[in-house]
Amino acid sequence: MRLPKVSLPELSLPDLSLQNLPLPGLDRLPFSSSSPSPTDTHRRVLVTGGASGLGLALATAFLERGDRVIIADLAPTDDRPDSVPADAHYLRLDVRSEDEWQAARVEVEQIWGGLDVLVNNAGIAQGGRIEMLTEDDWRQIVDINLLGVARGCRTFVPMLKAQGSGHLVNTASLAGLVHPPTMSSYTAVKAAVVAISESLRWELEPFGVDVSVLCPSFFRTNLASSLNASDPAASGFASKLIDRSERGADEIAAEVMTGLDAKQFLILPDPDARKSYRAKRFLPAAYARTMLGMGQKFAAATRATGGSGAEAGGTGATGT
């Protein structure tokens, strides 16, 4: 997808002075249980959306630990993406398809006889002011980012419960905890993924199944290529935040693996995510001022270009 060039002011997620804020014991929020287990290798791992971005970085990190990995993505099984590591198994899985989820379970059972870690990572990006997001935009992001996670959990939880062990890892986003303007559909589904994960945490703990939810802030990835075309100005804003990040997927994956070793529930794998989450929890007035300022700046910028941002360098994005 080609995104338009839109001139917008420099906006960012909350940039609050928290360096001296006394938050003892909260370097990683929350919750850490048990000690790290970096030698726990040879696990059986399935990663959705694993052919690129964070999914590929996580799959590679698992492989480097000595784990066995199935990478699932949209390319046909007999047309394995070049990005997939040679020592990973590959299968096609569209997370919108109940039939393909069931086929994935059958394959896991045939290859390994069980599963230790399910990483529900497949997803798309989306931005847009509420009046410009279409019904199709909402249906698409709910079907992939939210129901894709629900389908994965529903498919494999019976297997994990029967084993009496396993780990569900759901990729959400800082946007599931911190909710900037012009991202209502994306923040809604990511917040829902956090909520599903917390509910499952309490539901599955009696069965020996761990749950983690990943909430990174913006990092360099190909996620911007999935942005919708309904609101070019908002999509351009989101794309800028992704592209200018100092961190890449490999760095985020390394921090995630540390959190998984410690069996953390909520994994905030970068300083921006931790700072923004602290700001919302402990400095609500400053957080509100920051978010309101973002909304006001975006409104002023789009008013200056007639509301769509087209005059500032784009007439719309072309979908693929």
C-alpha positions as CSV (number, residue, x, y, z in Angstrom):
1,M,0.0,0.0,0.0
2,R,1.4,3.4,-0.9
3,L,0.6,6.1,1.7
4,P,0.3,9.8,0.9
5,K,2.7,12.4,2.1
6,V,0.8,14.5,4.6
7,S,2.3,17.5,6.4
8,L,1.5,17.3,10.1
9,P,3.1,18.8,13.2
10,E,5.5,16.8,15.2
11,L,3.3,14.7,17.5
12,S,4.3,11.9,19.8
13,L,3.0,9.7,22.5
14,P,3.2,11.2,26.0
15,D,6.6,12.7,26.6
16,L,6.5,13.4,30.3
17,S,9.4,14.0,32.7
18,L,9.3,10.7,34.7
19,Q,13.0,10.2,35.2
20,N,12.8,11.3,38.9
21,L,9.3,9.9,39.6
22,P,9.7,7.4,42.5
23,L,8.2,4.2,41.3
24,P,10.1,1.5,43.2
25,G,9.7,-2.0,41.9
26,L,7.9,-0.8,38.8
27,D,10.6,-1.1,36.2
28,R,8.5,-3.7,34.5
29,L,4.8,-3.3,35.0
30,P,3.1,-5.7,36.0
31,F,3.3,-8.7,36.9
32,S,6.3,-10.9,37.3
33,S,6.0,-14.4,38.7
34,S,8.6,-17.1,39.1
35,S,12.3,-16.8,38.1
36,P,13.6,-16.6,34.6
37,S,14.1,-19.9,32.8
38,P,16.3,-19.2,29.8
39,T,17.4,-22.8,29.6
40,D,13.8,-24.0,29.0
41,T,14.3,-24.8,25.4
42,H,13.0,-27.4,23.0
43,R,9.5,-26.0,23.4
44,R,7.0,-26.4,20.6
45,V,6.0,-22.9,19.4
46,L,3.4,-21.7,16.9
47,V,3.7,-18.0,15.8
48,T,1.0,-16.4,13.6
49,G,2.0,-13.5,11.4
50,G,5.4,-15.0,11.7
51,A,6.9,-14.3,8.2
52,S,7.7,-10.6,8.9
53,G,8.0,-7.9,11.5
54,L,7.7,-8.8,15.2
55,G,6.4,-12.3,14.4
56,L,9.5,-13.2,12.5
57,A,11.8,-11.6,15.1
58,L,10.1,-13.7,17.9
59,A,10.2,-16.9,15.8
60,T,13.9,-16.3,15.2
61,A,14.5,-15.7,18.9
62,F,12.7,-19.0,19.8
63,L,14.7,-20.9,17.2
64,E,18.0,-19.4,18.6
65,R,16.9,-20.8,22.0
66,G,16.7,-24.3,20.5
67,D,12.9,-24.3,20.4
68,R,10.9,-25.9,17.6
69,V,8.9,-23.4,15.7
70,I,6.0,-23.4,13.2
71,I,5.6,-20.0,11.4
72,A,2.1,-19.3,10.1
73,D,1.3,-16.6,7.7
74,L,-0.9,-15.8,4.6
75,A,1.4,-17.2,1.8
76,P,0.4,-20.7,0.6
77,T,2.1,-23.6,2.3
78,D,3.8,-24.6,-0.9
79,D,5.0,-21.1,-1.5
80,R,7.0,-20.6,1.6
81,P,8.2,-17.0,2.0
82,D,11.9,-16.4,1.6
83,S,12.0,-14.7,5.0
84,V,11.1,-17.8,6.9
85,P,14.2,-19.4,8.5
86,A,15.2,-22.8,7.1
87,D,14.9,-24.5,10.5
88,A,11.3,-23.4,11.0
89,H,8.3,-25.3,9.7
90,Y,5.8,-23.2,7.7
91,L,2.1,-23.3,7.1
92,R,-0.6,-21.0,5.7
93,L,-2.9,-19.6,8.3
94,D,-5.4,-16.9,7.7
95,V,-6.5,-16.0,11.3
96,R,-10.0,-15.1,10.0
97,S,-10.6,-18.7,8.9
98,E,-12.0,-21.2,11.5
99,D,-11.2,-24.0,9.0
100,E,-7.5,-22.9,8.7
101,W,-7.2,-22.7,12.5
102,Q,-8.5,-26.3,12.8
103,A,-6.1,-27.4,10.1
104,A,-3.3,-25.8,12.1
105,R,-4.3,-27.7,15.2
106,V,-4.3,-31.0,13.2
107,E,-0.8,-30.3,11.9
108,V,0.5,-29.4,15.3
109,E,-0.9,-32.7,16.7
110,Q,0.6,-34.7,13.8
111,I,4.0,-33.1,14.0
112,W,4.5,-32.7,17.7
113,G,1.6,-34.2,19.5
114,G,1.1,-31.0,21.5
115,L,2.0,-27.3,21.8
116,D,3.9,-25.4,24.5
117,V,3.7,-21.8,23.3
118,L,1.0,-20.1,21.0
119,V,2.0,-16.6,19.9
120,N,-1.1,-14.8,18.5
121,N,0.8,-12.1,16.7
122,A,-1.0,-11.6,13.3
123,G,-2.5,-8.2,12.9
124,I,-2.9,-5.0,10.8
125,A,-2.5,-1.3,11.6
126,Q,-5.3,1.2,11.2
127,G,-5.7,4.9,11.8
128,G,-8.6,7.3,11.2
129,R,-10.9,9.9,12.6
130,I,-14.2,8.3,13.7
131,E,-16.3,9.9,11.0
132,M,-13.9,8.7,8.3
133,L,-13.5,5.1,9.3
134,T,-15.9,2.9,7.3
135,E,-17.9,-0.1,8.4
136,D,-15.5,-2.2,6.4
137,D,-12.5,-0.8,8.2
138,W,-14.1,-1.7,11.5
139,R,-15.1,-5.2,10.4
140,Q,-11.6,-5.9,9.0
141,I,-9.7,-4.9,12.1
142,V,-12.0,-6.7,14.5
143,D,-11.9,-9.8,12.4
144,I,-8.1,-9.9,12.2
145,N,-6.8,-8.2,15.4
146,L,-9.4,-9.2,17.8
147,L,-11.3,-12.3,16.6
148,G,-8.0,-13.7,15.2
149,V,-6.7,-13.8,18.8
150,A,-9.9,-15.3,20.1
151,R,-10.0,-18.0,17.4
152,G,-6.4,-18.9,18.2
153,C,-7.1,-19.2,22.0
154,R,-10.3,-21.1,21.4
155,T,-8.5,-23.6,19.1
156,F,-5.5,-24.4,21.3
157,V,-6.7,-23.8,24.9
158,P,-8.3,-27.3,25.1
159,M,-4.9,-28.8,24.1
160,L,-3.0,-26.8,26.7
161,K,-5.5,-27.6,29.4
162,A,-5.3,-31.3,28.6
163,Q,-1.5,-31.1,28.9
164,G,-1.7,-29.2,32.1
165,S,0.9,-26.7,30.8
166,G,1.5,-24.1,28.1
167,H,1.8,-20.4,27.4
168,L,-0.5,-18.2,25.5
169,V,1.2,-15.0,24.2
170,N,-1.1,-12.4,22.7
171,T,0.4,-9.4,20.8
172,A,-1.6,-6.3,21.7
173,S,0.1,-2.8,21.7
174,L,0.8,0.1,23.9
175,A,-2.4,1.4,22.1
176,G,-4.3,-1.1,24.1
177,L,-3.4,0.8,27.3
178,V,-2.8,4.3,26.1
179,H,-5.4,5.7,23.7
180,P,-4.3,8.6,21.4
181,P,-6.6,10.5,19.1
182,T,-7.3,9.3,15.5
183,M,-6.8,5.7,16.4
184,S,-10.2,4.6,17.8
185,S,-10.6,1.4,15.9
186,Y,-7.0,0.3,16.6
187,T,-7.0,1.2,20.3
188,A,-10.4,-0.5,20.7
189,V,-9.3,-3.9,19.4
190,K,-5.9,-3.8,21.2
191,A,-7.6,-2.9,24.5
192,A,-9.9,-5.9,23.9
193,V,-6.8,-8.1,23.4
194,V,-5.4,-6.9,26.8
195,A,-8.8,-7.6,28.4
196,I,-9.1,-11.1,26.8
197,S,-5.6,-11.9,28.0
198,E,-6.3,-10.8,31.6
199,S,-9.5,-12.8,31.8
200,L,-7.7,-15.9,30.4
201,R,-4.9,-15.4,32.9
202,W,-7.2,-16.0,35.8
203,E,-9.2,-18.6,33.9
204,L,-6.3,-20.8,32.9
205,E,-3.9,-20.5,35.8
206,P,-5.7,-23.4,37.7
207,F,-4.8,-25.6,34.7
208,G,-1.1,-24.7,34.6
209,V,-1.4,-22.4,31.5
210,D,0.4,-19.1,31.6
211,V,-0.7,-16.0,29.7
212,S,1.2,-13.0,28.5
213,V,0.2,-9.9,26.6
214,L,2.7,-7.8,24.6
215,C,2.3,-4.1,24.6
216,P,5.1,-2.4,22.7
217,S,5.1,1.2,21.6
218,F,5.9,2.1,18.0
219,F,8.9,0.4,16.5
220,R,10.3,0.0,13.0
221,T,8.3,-2.7,11.1
222,N,6.4,-3.3,7.9
223,L,3.1,-2.8,9.8
224,A,2.6,0.6,8.2
225,S,2.1,-1.2,4.8
226,S,-1.3,-2.5,6.2
227,L,-2.6,1.0,7.0
228,N,-6.1,1.7,5.6
229,A,-6.8,4.5,3.1
230,S,-10.0,5.9,4.6
231,D,-8.2,8.8,6.4
232,P,-4.9,9.6,4.7
233,A,-4.0,12.3,7.3
234,A,-4.4,9.9,10.3
235,S,-2.7,7.1,8.5
236,G,0.2,9.4,7.6
237,F,0.5,10.3,11.3
238,A,0.6,6.6,12.3
239,S,3.1,5.8,9.6
240,K,5.4,8.6,10.8
241,L,5.4,7.3,14.3
242,I,6.4,3.8,13.1
243,D,9.1,5.0,10.7
244,R,10.9,7.4,13.0
245,S,11.1,4.9,15.9
246,E,14.7,4.2,17.2
247,R,13.9,0.6,17.8
248,G,13.5,-2.4,15.5
249,A,11.6,-5.7,15.8
250,D,14.7,-7.6,16.9
251,E,15.2,-5.3,19.9
252,I,11.6,-5.6,20.9
253,A,11.7,-9.4,20.5
254,A,14.7,-9.7,22.8
255,E,12.9,-7.8,25.6
256,V,9.8,-9.9,25.0
257,M,11.8,-13.1,25.5
258,T,13.1,-11.8,28.8
259,G,9.5,-11.1,29.9
260,L,8.4,-14.6,28.8
261,D,11.3,-16.2,30.7
262,A,10.0,-14.5,33.8
263,K,6.4,-15.5,33.0
264,Q,5.3,-11.8,33.1
265,F,1.7,-11.2,32.3
266,L,1.9,-7.6,30.9
267,I,5.1,-7.2,28.9
268,L,6.1,-3.6,28.1
269,P,9.2,-4.2,26.1
270,D,10.6,-0.7,25.5
271,P,11.2,2.5,27.6
272,D,8.5,4.5,25.7
273,A,5.9,1.9,26.5
274,R,6.8,1.8,30.2
275,K,7.0,5.6,30.5
276,S,3.6,6.2,28.8
277,Y,1.9,3.5,30.8
278,R,3.3,5.0,34.1
279,A,2.2,8.5,33.0
280,K,-1.4,7.4,32.5
281,R,-1.5,5.6,35.8
282,F,0.4,8.0,38.1
283,L,0.2,11.4,36.3
284,P,-3.3,11.4,35.0
285,A,-3.6,15.2,34.7
286,A,-0.4,15.5,32.8
287,Y,-1.3,12.6,30.6
288,A,-4.7,14.1,29.8
289,R,-3.1,17.4,28.9
290,T,-0.7,15.6,26.5
291,M,-3.5,13.7,24.8
292,L,-5.7,16.8,24.5
293,G,-2.7,18.6,23.0
294,M,-2.3,15.9,20.4
295,G,-5.9,16.1,19.5
296,Q,-5.8,19.9,19.2
297,K,-2.7,19.9,17.0
298,F,-4.1,17.3,14.7
299,A,-7.4,19.2,14.4
300,A,-5.5,22.4,13.6
301,A,-3.4,20.7,11.0
302,T,-6.3,19.1,9.2
303,R,-8.4,22.2,9.2
304,A,-5.5,24.0,7.5
305,T,-5.6,21.5,4.7
306,G,-9.4,21.3,4.3
307,G,-9.8,18.3,6.6
308,S,-8.4,15.6,4.5
309,G,-4.7,16.5,4.3
310,A,-4.9,16.1,0.5
311,E,-3.5,19.6,-0.2
312,A,-0.6,18.8,2.0
313,G,0.8,16.2,-0.3
314,G,-1.6,13.3,-0.8
315,T,-5.0,12.4,-2.3
316,G,-5.4,9.0,-0.8
317,A,-3.6,5.7,-0.4
318,T,-3.8,2.9,-2.9
319,G,-4.7,-0.4,-1.5
320,T,-3.2,-3.6,-2.7
